[in-house]
Amino acid sequence: MSENVAVIGVGHSKFGVRMDVNIPELCWESMKPAFETANLEPKDIDFFVVGNAGVWSSEAAVPALIAEYADLAPKGSMRVEAACASGSAAIRIGYTAIKSGIADIVLVLGVEKMRESPNPNVIELIGRFGSYFWEFENFGLTFPAYYALHGTAYMMKYGATEEDYARVAVKNHYYGAKNPYAQFQNEIDVETVMKSPYIAWPFKLFDCSPITDGSACVILASEEKVKELGIDEKIWILGQGAGTGSANMSRRESYTSLASATYAAEQAYKMAGIDIDDPTKYLDGANVHDCFTAPEIIAYEDLRFCKRGEGYKLIREEQTYIGGKIPVNIDGGLKAKGHPIGATGVSQAVEAYKQLLQKAEPGRQADINKGKWLTHNVGGTGHYTYVTIYGLEKR
Amino acid sequence: MKDEIKKVIEETGLPIVQDEKSGAAQWVDLRELRLSYVISVENIKPFYEGLKEGKLLGTKCKKCGRLFFPPQKDCPSCFDSDIEWVELKNEGTLETMTVVFVRPPSFSMYDPYPVAIAKLDDGPKILAWYKGDPQQAKPGMRVKVQVSKRKEGYLMYEIAPV
């Protein structure tokens, strides 16, 4: 049993179109710095977990593949899948394995090589995530379309505009330009977004996160191991909540909120001792699941960074930039950093580590004076949500 | 095998090409797989009988009265499978919508299609293609559910303005 679990090592590959590497090479790109920052070797790992959605890529036995490539055999492992939240699901496995006392040091890897398939195939495969039979087979929903149903509902209910959504993309590109690991390192303006072609109304090309290759890795350790190894640089997992939503969109109560996210947030805040009515008072910043622009705004509300219906005002007033009420996605988010499905949740954990330990690149380091960071990682369209709170001080 | 890769193999003895943008060497996988599933509808056959008559059917738990759409044969509230098939109200209000411009390749035979979610008057919600002008559609407006024949020749329900 370990009451507290720490992130003691992190690594991040360059996200983007990575035709220059195969899957294990891409994995090693983030594993190597994770071992180095933790000052550990593969033999020190008790158990390892791989978050990977796959299907579009050739290799299914990724844990075995990296066991072979990186000398992790014969340690136990598994691959976990929770769509776009696969990375956070993998962290949950590592976190609970250490909490239960079954392991002391767990390596968590998130990886996706989406570019092994042509884009149309990837568009088809992502759309199939939801209720395949009732909503894909006959109505051809795509991933942007599922979220667009929410984007439309939000605009109609609260009076937000497509320009408000564009502002999310502008912010995330602004910070992506300062993140050397991001897929897109260029700034854009509202006009760029507004002039781009429609993908699924109201979303245009620049409202959408890209199709990305990438890997991210964290090494988790028990409190005892942290002491034993004398680890100075670490952050603690203060709480994590997980929620699940219905497969069919038609079974949802609301299209201006993700029920799985509000549920996961409540659990995470409670575990971390954060006042659910005023969480921004406790947080130095957050990474939220901006697979499209509107869901970032909905996340502000599900996470209670503001009142219902006021999320679009936060971005309009630039309150989620550094210096605002709460900086959000200042690594570029999924939108500009890229969204390699299984790697995204782990990438968010890497960002929490970098921000809290003030290791972020120039121009995108938040002020750290509360010592807590939140990550919000959604699989599908709220089919799964994981909310995790990281902190400099253990509970 | 695609002709281009056949040609590369003939010329070089290997299925290796250069990525157009990066120039990085790529092995072109030759083991193509076509996927199409066989999905059991044995327990929801009445739903399709209903479609043939232009009706939208759901299931109702005989014990607690819970309505299900999409239909399901088991009630998790009562742990009971004693359900009846009921015709759902084919009118309701529009909740939200989108227009799918970039379609999956398996839907490439269709023009961009509007998709709507409607709340039927007796409770359940339904997602379907919207047959109407999406620019005129507003949440709260009255809509109906009707059955029509798809371009692919089969029957399916759709949402349309009243």
Interface residues (C-beta under 8 A of the other chain):
Chain A: V17 M19 D20 S58 E116 P120 N121 I123 E124 G127 S131 F133 W134 E135 N138 F139 G140 L141 T142 P144 A145 A148 L149 H150 G151 T152 A153 M156 K157 P197 Y198 I199 A200 W201 P202 N248 M249 S250 R251 R252 Y255
Chain B: D19 K21 S22 A24 Q26 D29 I39 F69 P70 E95 T96 M97 T98 V99 V100 F101 V102 R103 P104 P105 S106 F107 Y110 Y113 V115 I117 P124 K125 I126 L127 A128 W129 P134 K138 P139 M156
